[in-house]
Amino acid sequence: MLLAGTVMTRQKLSGKNDKGAWEMFKVEVRGQDGRICSVIVNDPAGVPPKGEFVCVPVFVGNNGQLRECKQLSSLEF
C-alpha cells in the first residue's frame, strides 16, 4: 500500500521492557479526504517536516498498525 498526504505530527516514543530500551518513531499523515493515519517509520530523517507532502510505502504489521516498508536490496531476492 502507499500512504500519501500531509505530515501532521512527528513523534518519538521510547520506553523499556524485559529486552531493554526501545525507540519508535510515529508519523501522522492527513490524506486528501481529511482522514488521519498513523504510521511507524524506520528512519525519522527520511520524513519531511510538518506541513509537507509525503508518500510512504506501508504494510499492515502483526498488531494491525501501519509500518513503513523497508528498502530491500536486490541481493535479497
Buried (B, 14 or more C-beta within 10 A) or exposed (E): EEBEBBBBEBEEEEEEEEEEEEEEBBBBBBEEEEEEBBBBBBEEEEBEEEEEEBEBEBEEEEEEEBBBEEEEEEEEE
